[in-house]
């Protein structure tokens, strides 16, 4: 259920959409301005402010999905606009990035959108939005990657497909924000391996799909495909060995060798734990 902030954002955006009937007409600036107006005057800070930002995200998603259109693009536009607007008005914790991503993915999924497409759009938007308000790449990637996996789990989405989409989202978002897309992908791989293990998911499948996501995206963001794939594979294996030797061995097997015609080299991670 929408709160006061969410309803304010939704009503503002519905006014824009009423004459066009297309979610594509929602721009980042329009969503940002609607969010700023809704949040203006609030004195909430920290976690309480974060709840208001999530409500604003929900309101924007509801407005956009009411007229249909590309829900992945809607998730991206909404997340960037809300993060930028909120950044001008309230002070929150970085956890809000995770919560906004979860809200956007779940909201578009409820409207019939593909979870993977929504994940890519929301993650890409969050990375760009976070960069514009001064949040470090490392922090943003960790929060949004965790949020994507959590949202997928909650809506019953395939974690592998979401992992692949998330890598594409963080690499594209980082590139568009002038940041290092390979570093972003490494951070996302580490966090997704950790999060999927915590949630009882298939860690090897998540890691393999993360590597495939890097392969699919590298050329488009101007980085070497083999380098990106190997960096993601190594990061995934590192995170897996931090869980257990067995998990590390399983993930290493899943991401080593030739994948989709690309030679993937896993760098030496660390010695196994003593028995």
Secondary structure as UniProt FT lines:
FT   HELIX           4..17
FT   TURN            18..20
FT   HELIX           23..25
FT   HELIX           28..39
FT   TURN            40..41
FT   HELIX           46..65
FT   HELIX           71..89
FT   HELIX           95..110
FT   TURN            111..112
FT   HELIX           115..132
FT   TURN            133..134
FT   HELIX           137..155
FT   HELIX           159..176
FT   TURN            177..178
FT   HELIX           181..198
FT   TURN            199..200
FT   HELIX           203..218
FT   HELIX           219..221
FT   HELIX           225..243
FT   HELIX           245..255
FT   STRAND          257..259
FT   TURN            260..261
FT   STRAND          262..264
//
